[in-house]
Amino acid sequence: MFGKVVGSVLGASIAERSGKSGALGGAAGLVVSRLVRRSPLTALLVGGAWLGHKLYRRNQEREAKAAAATAEPNTPAPPKAPDVPLPPGT
C-alpha cells in the first residue's frame, strides 16, 4: 500500500512538472512502487531523497525572497545628451 502511494505521488509530480499527460510519471511511479515493495531500504532512500529535495527547494525560495527584500530598486539612468555636432561659430 505504501508503495502505491509513493508511486502515485511521484508520478503525479513528474507529470505536473513536465506538463504532459502523465505517461512518464506513470512509468516512474510504477518503477518506484515496485522498488519500494521489494526493499524497505529503497523506500527509505526514495523518501529521504524526496524530503531532501523538498527542503532544498524551500531553502532556495527563502533565499530568493530574502535577496529580493534586501535588494535596492532599480532607478532609470538619466537621459543621455544627443551626439549632435554643434554648428560652427557657436
C-alpha positions in Angstrom: 0.0 0.0 0.0 2.8 2.4 0.9 4.5 1.7 -2.4 1.3 2.6 -4.4 1.0 5.9 -2.5 4.6 6.8 -3.1 4.4 5.8 -6.8 1.3 7.8 -7.4 2.7 10.9 -5.6 5.9 10.7 -7.6 4.1 10.0 -10.8 1.7 12.9 -10.3 4.6 15.3 -9.5 6.6 14.3 -12.6 3.5 14.6 -14.8 2.7 18.0 -13.4 6.3 19.3 -13.8 6.6 18.0 -17.4 3.1 19.3 -18.4 2.3 16.1 -20.3 -0.4 13.6 -19.8 1.5 11.5 -17.4 3.0 8.6 -19.3 6.4 9.4 -17.9 5.0 10.0 -14.5 3.1 6.7 -14.6 6.1 4.8 -15.6 8.3 6.4 -12.9 5.6 5.7 -10.4 5.3 2.1 -11.4 9.1 1.6 -11.1 9.3 3.3 -7.7 6.3 1.4 -6.3 7.9 -1.9 -7.3 11.3 -0.9 -5.8 9.6 0.2 -2.6 7.7 -3.0 -2.2 10.7 -5.1 -2.7 13.1 -3.3 -0.3 12.4 -1.2 2.7 15.9 0.3 2.3 14.9 1.6 -1.1 11.8 3.1 0.5 13.9 4.9 3.0 16.3 6.1 0.2 13.5 7.3 -2.0 11.7 9.0 0.9 14.9 10.6 2.1 15.8 11.9 -1.4 12.3 13.3 -1.8 12.4 15.0 1.6 15.9 16.4 0.9 14.8 17.8 -2.4 11.8 19.5 -0.8 13.9 21.0 1.9 16.5 22.2 -0.7 13.7 23.8 -2.8 12.2 25.5 0.3 15.7 26.9 1.3 16.2 28.2 -2.3 12.8 30.0 -2.2 13.6 31.6 1.2 17.0 32.8 0.0 15.4 34.3 -3.1 12.7 36.1 -1.1 15.4 37.4 1.3 17.5 38.7 -1.6 14.5 40.3 -3.2 13.6 42.0 0.1 17.0 43.5 0.6 17.7 44.5 -3.0 17.7 48.1 -3.9 15.2 49.1 -6.5 16.5 49.9 -10.0 16.4 53.5 -10.9 16.5 54.6 -14.5 19.6 56.2 -15.8 19.5 59.9 -16.6 18.8 60.7 -20.2 21.9 61.0 -22.4 22.6 64.1 -24.4 22.3 63.6 -28.1 25.6 63.3 -30.0 24.8 66.1 -32.4 27.7 68.2 -33.6 27.4 71.9 -32.8 27.1 74.3 -35.8 30.3 76.2 -36.5 30.6 79.6 -34.8 28.7 78.8 -31.6 
